């Protein structure tokens, strides 16, 4: 039994439809115990490393904030504390954004054979891919690494201004969090759909164009994945489902999803 979603109407409806694609991907993937095991192995290995890194960043965030704001040493106690708390929160937020995106890129690269199987299995449930392009594992890995490097570079360029926005107490942190989720969600959607578009002989720019055409759906899916990945162990548990959902997103972008 598949989770069928109503045709999206309006920007809000399309955003919710995108969120539903992650739920639908999780349902499809969870029905196959073999795929569950395949999907969890690479995500678990990478997830442990990135969780440790994020914990270390959080533990040292206040010290880093002190180093970054020597000009505030002579400020009044409350003003200095307010600024440095804002800087520490912004550092953790920027670290989380880059961590989630980098985690996805590294996990997809390490687990390419596992996630390729999951994506192919989802495609088969919906009629397969006519005239699919066969790409060797080494070539696929090279293309994936190149695309991921560009996406991470773009993300790093966006994370820096968001870091400075986060320095503004209260309001800046809210704005940075919302923008971070939207930017991170978009990047995740582009990154996760790579296998499905490569299977059709399409590269990064073609992928972006197709996803821009359904931007609210893409953002709904991507933001849902981004939030799920921020939950402790969420990146490990939801990574395979995100790959399955991204395959559905690609099919929807190309008009091939029932």
N, C-alpha and C positions, 0 to 999 in steps of 0.2 A: 504493500500500500504506500503510495507516494503522497507527499504533502502538496496539494494543488493550491495555487494562489490565484486570487481574482485578478483580472486585467487591471493594471494600475491606472488611476485617473487623477489628474492634478499633481502638482509638485509633491505635496505631502503624501499622497497615495503612492507615488512612484518611489519616494524615499522609503516608505514602509515596505513596499514590494522588494526593494533591495535588501532590507534587513531580513525579510522572509527568505531570501535566497540562501542566506547563511543557515537559517533553521532547516530549510529544505535539504541543503547539502549535508548537514549534520545527520538528518534522518536517513538519507540515502546511504551515507558512509557507514553509519552505525549498524546497519542491517547485515553487514558482512564482517564476521569476526576476523577473518584473514586480513582484510583491509585495515581493521582497527589496529592489529599488531604491527603491520607494515608501516602505518602512518605514525605511530607513537615513538618508534625507536629513534629516528634521527631528531625529532623534535625534543625528545627527552634529553638527549646528549647535549644539544645546543642550548636548550632551556636552562639546564643547570649552570652552564657557564655564564649565561647572560643574567640570570637571577643573582648570582654571586657578584657580578659586576655592578648591578643596580644597587644592591645592598651596600657595597663598598662606597659607591657614590653618595648614597643617602647618609651614610655614617659620617662621611667627611664633608658634607655640603656646607655646614656652618663654618668649618675651618677655611674652606675654599672661598666662602663669601667674605670672610675677614681679610684674606689675602687680596681679593679683588677690589676691596673698598677701603684702602688706607686713608683716603681723603676724609672719611667719616670719623676718624679717630678722635677729632676734637669736637664733634657734634655732641649735643645733649644725649643723655643715655637712652631716652625713649626714641628719639629720631634715629640714632645709630642702630638700635635694635630693630626698629621697624624696617629700615632699609636692608639690613643684612638678612632678616627673615625672608623678605621679598626676594632677595638675590638667591638665597638658598633654595627656596621653593621653585624659582625660575630655573635654576641649575638642574634640579631633579626632574622638572617637567621637560626640559630640553633633552636631558639624558634619556628619559623614558621614550620620547618621540624617536630619537635616533636609535635607541636600543631596540624598539619594536621593529623598525624598518630594517635595521641591520640583522636582527635575529631572523626575520623572514628571508632575507637574501641568503644568509649563510645556510639556514636550514634547507631552503629549496635547492641550493647547490649541493650540499652533502647528501640530501635525501632524494635527489633527482629521480633515480630509478623507482623508488617507493611511490613518490607522488605522481610520477608519470603513469604508473599502474592505476592509481586511484582515479586520476583524470580520465584515462582511457575507459575504465569501467563505467564511469558516469556517462561518458559519451555513448557507450554501447546501449545503455538503458534508454537513450533517446534517439536511437536510429543510427548511431555512429557518425563518421565524418566521410562523406564521399570524396574520393580523390585526395585522401590525406597525404601529407608530405612526410616521408620517412627521413628522420634525421638521426645520425649516429650519436651515441652517448657523448663522445668527446666534443663533437661539434655543438650539440645541445648545451653541454656544460659551458663551452666557450661563449656561446651567444647569451646564455643566461647570466654568466658572470659579467659580460660587457654591459648588458642592459641594466643589471642590478647596480653596477658601479655608477652608471649615469644617474639612476634614480636616487641612490644614496647621496651622490654629490649634490643633486638638486635639493634633496631634503635637508642636507647640512646647510646649504645656502639659505633655506627658508627658516631653519631652526634658529639661526643666529639673531635675526631681527625679532623673532618671537621671544627669545631669551631677554632681549632688552625691553620689550613690551611688558614682560613679566616682572620687571623691576618696579613697576608702578604698583604700590600697595593696593590690595583688594581688587580694584577694577581691572588693572593690568593682568592680574593672575587669572581672572575669569575670562577675559578676552583671549589671552594666550592659550588657555585650556581649550576653549571652543575652536579657535583657529587651528590649534595643534591637532585636534581630533579630526577636523575637516581635511587639513592638508595630509596628515598621516593616513587617514582613511582613503583618500584619493590615491596616494602613492602605493598603499597596500593593494588596492584593487588592480592597479596597473601591473604591479609586480606579480600578483598571484595568478593573473590570467595569461601569463606568458606562455605556459605549456599549451594551452588550448589554441591560442593564436598561432604559435609556431607550428602546430599540427596542420594548420591551414596555409602554411607558407607566408604568414604575415609577421612583420617585425614590430619594433617598438612604436614607431610613428603611426603605423596603421592601427595598432592597438589603441593608442591614445585617441585617434580620430573616432574610432568606433565607440569607445567609452564616453567621449565627450557628447556624442549624439544622444546618449541616455544618461546624462550627468546626474540627475536626482537619484536614479536607480543605483548608479555606480557609487555615489556618496553614501546612500543608505547601506549598501553592502559593506563598503570600506570602513565606515564609522563603526558599524556593528562589530566587525573583525577587530578594529583598533581597540575598542572598549573591552572586548572579550580577552584580548592579549594582555591588557593591563591587569586583569584579575590574577592573583597568585596562581601559578601553574596553568593559567588560561591559555597561554601561547602553546604550551605542550599539548593540552587536551583538545584545543580547537584548531590547531594547524591543519590536520588532515581534513576536517570538516570545511575549513576555509578553502582548501584546494578544490574540494568537491563543489562548494558553492561558487567559487570563481569560474569553474567550468560551466556551470549553469549561467552565470553572468555573461560569459563570452558567447554562449549560444543565444542568449536573449539579445545581446548587442547585434548579433548577426542574423537575427530573425529565425533562429533554428530551435527555439524552445517552445514546447507545447504548453 
